[in-house]
Amino acid sequence: MTTIIPFGPQHPVLPEPIALKLEIDDDVIVGVLPSLGYVHRGLETFVNTKDYNQTTYICERICGICSALHGITYTRAVEKLFDVEIPERAQYIRVIVGELNRLHSHILWLGLFADGFGFESLFYECWKYREGVYDVLERITGNRVIHSISKVGGVTTDLTKEYIDITLKMLDTLEPQIQNIEKVFVNNYTVKKRLVGLATMSKQLAYEAGTAGPTLRGSGNAIDVRNTSDWDIYKDLGFKTCVEDGGDCYARTKVRINELYESIKLIRNAISKLPNGEIATPVKGTPTGEAIMRTEQPRGEVVYYVKGNGTRKLERLKIRTPTFANIPSLLLTLPGAKLADVPIIVLTIDPCISCTER
């Protein structure tokens, strides 16, 4: 005989209001049904009341963790409508801020993951290291959460020598800190005992289920938007896709840790190659037509669709977030797992419900 129990939307381990109905037999999951819409805010419809420049700030408020990359993706989509090429210096600045965003997001996730194990001191250690990244973002953009550095036509803030120096100094401090906490997440006996072999997803299943980001790459699929023509600049920075073949929770953890080192490398390379010049191009007129833009957020590929009708207000904005893509894989991997492992499995897709229920 099976029993239906609710998991969320408030849970002592998970910071996100994800709601699942779990069907259990004894303490083993045999079925799962998600419940979406708990924090739906209707932002895609709200943009119809704002002009295309103001919409940038709405998109950034979809998520406080990856706000910069939401703003960057939206502005790149609108620039595609205008067929405008932004200055090369602005492109590099967007990459630097975007990778700083990825750094603090992955470190945040590591802290929450440690909390899921009950490693409270490790949780605080991770978030202490994350503060250094936040301090740099605050110095550069003026804001800790909603950065508002990207605008249609370029960026709002230039990278001065002072900002470059504090960024490089922070990276020099952060890298050994990551090496310190990596030892626990990768080599600790308790962590490996909980993660290795848990919620395994094959390479083919991860691809066919439409997963994204570290969830996809943890199953051996070397797919990353930063390695496509949508982000040509990354090829000049020596970007390397981080992939693990295990397909389990342990592999997904290692992908995120490796991406921390990759982001540090990319930021340093972008700073060393930062070209001189303007940081924005004037954009005149009104957006017309349709455009799609993709960006690799910390959780995976985000897709923005925009449609202009010749007025200053967009006719349509549609967003496909990575968490929305990863929820189906979660439903496939939970059955067969024990109830005690559900928080860990859910955390390995790094769910962002505010993104999903925009």
C-alpha positions in Angstrom: 0.0 0.0 0.0 1.4 3.4 -1.0 1.0 6.8 0.8 0.9 10.3 -0.7 2.9 12.9 1.3 3.6 16.5 0.4 7.2 17.8 -0.1 7.3 21.6 0.1 6.5 24.3 -0.8 8.1 25.1 2.6 10.8 22.7 3.6 13.5 23.1 6.3 16.3 22.1 3.9 15.3 23.7 0.6 15.3 27.5 0.2 13.0 27.3 -2.9 9.2 26.8 -2.7 9.2 23.7 -4.9 6.1 21.6 -4.2 6.1 17.9 -4.9 3.5 15.2 -4.1 5.5 12.0 -3.3 4.0 8.6 -3.5 5.9 6.3 -1.2 5.9 2.6 -0.5 7.5 2.2 3.0 10.3 4.8 2.6 10.9 4.4 -1.2 9.6 6.8 -3.8 7.4 5.1 -6.4 5.8 8.2 -7.9 6.1 12.0 -8.0 3.9 14.8 -9.2 5.1 18.4 -9.3 2.9 21.4 -8.4 4.0 24.6 -10.2 2.6 28.1 -9.9 2.9 28.7 -6.2 4.8 32.0 -6.6 3.7 32.9 -10.1 4.0 36.7 -10.6 3.0 37.2 -14.2 6.1 39.2 -15.3 5.8 38.1 -18.9 2.5 39.9 -19.2 3.6 42.8 -17.1 6.2 43.8 -19.7 3.3 44.9 -22.0 2.9 47.9 -19.8 6.6 49.1 -20.1 8.8 50.2 -22.9 11.6 47.9 -24.1 14.3 49.7 -22.0 12.3 49.5 -18.7 11.7 45.8 -19.4 15.4 45.2 -18.7 14.8 45.9 -15.1 11.7 43.6 -15.0 13.7 40.7 -16.4 16.5 41.3 -13.9 13.9 40.8 -11.1 12.9 37.4 -12.3 15.7 36.0 -10.1 18.0 37.7 -7.6 20.7 35.0 -8.0 21.2 35.2 -11.8 19.8 38.7 -12.3 22.7 39.9 -14.4 22.4 37.1 -16.9 18.7 37.6 -17.2 19.3 41.3 -18.1 22.2 40.4 -20.5 20.1 37.8 -22.3 17.1 40.1 -22.7 19.2 43.1 -23.9 21.0 40.8 -26.4 17.6 39.6 -27.7 16.4 43.2 -28.2 19.7 44.2 -29.9 19.0 41.4 -32.3 15.6 43.0 -33.2 17.5 46.3 -33.9 20.3 44.5 -35.7 22.8 46.5 -33.7 26.4 45.5 -32.9 27.5 46.6 -29.5 31.1 47.7 -28.8 33.6 44.9 -28.2 34.5 46.3 -24.8 30.9 46.1 -23.7 30.8 42.5 -24.8 33.8 41.7 -22.6 32.3 43.5 -19.6 29.1 41.5 -20.0 31.2 38.3 -19.9 33.1 39.4 -16.8 29.9 40.3 -14.9 28.1 37.2 -16.1 30.9 34.9 -14.9 31.0 36.8 -11.5 27.3 36.0 -11.4 28.0 32.3 -12.0 30.7 32.3 -9.3 28.4 33.5 -6.6 25.5 31.3 -7.7 27.6 28.1 -7.6 29.2 29.0 -4.3 25.7 29.7 -2.9 24.6 26.3 -4.1 27.5 24.6 -2.5 26.6 26.2 0.8 23.0 25.0 0.5 24.2 21.6 -0.5 26.3 21.4 2.6 23.3 22.5 4.7 21.4 19.6 3.1 24.0 17.2 4.5 23.9 18.9 7.9 27.4 20.4 7.5 26.5 23.7 9.0 30.0 25.0 9.4 30.7 24.3 5.7 27.5 26.1 4.8 28.8 29.3 6.6 32.2 28.8 5.1 30.9 28.7 1.5 28.7 31.8 2.0 31.5 33.7 3.6 33.6 33.1 0.4 30.5 34.1 -1.7 30.5 37.5 0.1 33.8 38.4 -1.6 32.2 38.0 -5.0 29.2 40.0 -4.0 31.4 42.8 -2.7 33.1 43.1 -6.1 29.7 43.1 -8.0 28.5 45.8 -5.6 31.6 47.9 -6.3 31.3 47.6 -10.1 27.5 47.9 -10.5 26.4 49.7 -7.3 24.0 46.9 -6.3 24.5 43.6 -4.6 21.5 41.7 -6.0 20.0 43.6 -9.0 23.0 44.7 -10.9 21.5 46.6 -13.8 24.7 46.8 -15.8 23.4 45.7 -19.2 21.3 47.9 -21.4 20.1 47.8 -25.0 23.2 48.9 -26.9 25.9 48.0 -24.3 26.5 48.4 -20.6 25.9 51.2 -18.2 29.2 51.0 -16.3 32.8 50.8 -17.5 35.5 48.7 -15.8 38.0 51.2 -14.4 41.5 50.2 -13.3 40.2 50.3 -9.7 37.5 47.8 -10.5 39.9 45.5 -12.4 42.3 45.5 -9.5 39.7 44.6 -6.9 38.3 41.9 -9.2 41.8 40.3 -9.7 42.6 40.5 -6.0 39.3 38.8 -5.1 40.0 36.0 -7.6 43.5 35.5 -6.1 41.8 35.1 -2.7 38.9 33.0 -3.9 40.7 30.3 -5.8 42.5 28.8 -2.8 39.3 29.1 -0.8 37.5 27.0 -3.4 40.3 24.4 -3.3 39.8 24.3 0.5 36.1 23.4 0.4 36.5 21.2 -2.7 38.3 18.7 -0.5 35.1 18.1 1.4 32.7 17.9 -1.5 34.9 15.7 -3.6 36.9 13.5 -1.1 34.8 13.4 2.1 33.7 9.8 2.9 30.2 10.8 4.1 29.6 13.0 1.1 30.7 10.3 -1.4 28.6 7.7 0.4 25.5 9.8 0.0 26.1 11.0 -3.6 27.8 8.3 -5.6 25.3 6.2 -7.5 22.3 8.4 -6.3 19.7 9.5 -8.9 21.8 8.3 -11.8 20.7 9.5 -15.3 22.3 8.1 -18.4 23.8 10.4 -21.1 20.9 9.5 -23.5 18.2 10.0 -20.9 19.6 13.4 -19.8 19.6 14.5 -23.5 16.2 13.1 -24.4 14.6 14.6 -21.2 15.8 18.0 -22.3 17.9 18.8 -19.2 20.2 21.8 -19.1 23.4 23.0 -17.5 25.3 21.0 -14.9 22.5 18.5 -14.8 23.0 17.8 -18.5 26.8 17.9 -18.4 27.0 15.7 -15.3 25.6 12.9 -17.5 28.4 13.3 -20.1 26.7 15.7 -22.6 29.2 18.4 -23.5 26.5 21.0 -24.3 27.0 24.6 -23.2 25.7 27.7 -24.9 29.1 29.4 -24.2 30.6 26.9 -26.7 28.2 27.9 -29.6 28.0 30.7 -32.1 25.6 32.6 -29.8 28.7 33.5 -27.7 31.6 33.8 -30.1 33.6 35.8 -27.5 34.1 32.8 -25.3 36.1 31.0 -28.0 38.7 33.8 -27.7 38.9 33.3 -24.0 39.8 29.7 -24.2 36.5 28.3 -22.7 36.4 24.6 -22.0 33.1 22.8 -21.2 33.1 21.0 -17.9 31.8 17.5 -18.2 31.5 14.4 -16.0 30.4 11.0 -17.0 28.9 9.6 -13.8 25.4 10.9 -14.3 24.7 10.8 -10.5 24.5 13.5 -7.8 28.3 13.3 -7.3 29.0 14.0 -10.9 26.7 17.0 -11.0 28.5 18.3 -7.9 31.9 18.0 -9.6 30.7 19.8 -12.7 29.7 22.9 -10.6 33.0 22.9 -8.7 35.0 22.6 -12.0 32.9 25.5 -13.4 34.0 27.7 -10.6 37.7 27.3 -11.7 36.6 27.8 -15.3 34.8 31.0 -14.5 37.9 32.3 -12.6 40.0 31.6 -15.7 37.5 33.2 -18.0 37.3 36.4 -16.0 41.1 36.7 -15.8 41.4 36.1 -19.6 38.6 38.6 -20.3 40.4 41.3 -18.2 43.7 40.6 -19.8 42.2 41.0 -23.3 39.8 43.8 -22.4 39.8 46.1 -25.5 39.7 49.9 -25.3 36.8 51.9 -26.7 33.2 52.8 -26.0 30.9 50.8 -23.8 27.6 51.5 -25.6 26.1 52.2 -29.0 23.2 54.6 -29.4 20.0 52.7 -30.3 17.2 54.7 -31.9 13.7 53.7 -33.2 11.3 51.0 -32.0 11.8 47.2 -32.0 10.1 45.3 -34.8 10.0 41.6 -35.6 10.9 38.5 -33.6 14.2 37.3 -32.1 15.4 34.4 -29.9 18.5 34.6 -27.7 20.2 32.0 -25.6 22.6 32.3 -22.6 24.2 29.8 -20.3 23.0 30.7 -16.8 24.5 28.9 -13.7 21.6 26.4 -13.9 21.7 25.9 -17.7 20.5 27.3 -20.9 17.9 30.1 -20.7 15.9 31.1 -23.8 14.4 34.5 -24.4 11.8 35.1 -27.2 10.9 38.7 -27.9 8.4 40.2 -30.4 8.2 43.8 -31.3 5.3 45.5 -33.1 6.8 48.9 -34.0 6.0 50.5 -30.7 8.2 51.1 -27.7 6.4 48.3 -25.8 7.1 44.7 -26.7 4.1 42.7 -28.0 5.4 39.4 -26.5 8.1 38.2 -24.1 8.5 34.5 -23.5 11.2 32.9 -21.3 12.2 29.2 -21.0 14.3 28.9 -17.8 16.8 26.0 -17.1 14.9 24.9 -14.0 11.7 24.4 -16.0 13.8 22.2 -18.3 15.3 20.2 -15.4 12.1 19.4 -13.6 11.2 16.5 -15.9 14.5 14.8 -15.2 13.9 15.2 -11.5 10.6 13.3 -11.9 12.5 10.5 -13.7 15.3 10.2 -11.1 13.3 10.4 -7.9 11.4 7.1 -8.2 13.4 4.3 -6.5 15.2 6.7 -4.2 14.6 6.8 -0.4 12.6 9.5 1.2 15.6 10.8 3.1 17.5 11.4 -0.2 14.8 13.6 -1.8 16.2 16.9 -0.5 19.7 16.0 -1.8 18.4 14.9 -5.2 16.3 18.0 -5.6 19.2 20.2 -4.7 21.4 18.7 -7.4 19.3 20.3 -10.1 19.8 23.6 -8.2 16.1 24.6 -8.6 15.2 28.2 -9.0 11.5 28.4 -8.6 11.3 32.2 -8.9 12.8 31.8 -12.4 10.4 29.1 -13.3 7.3 30.8 -12.0 8.0 34.2 -13.5 
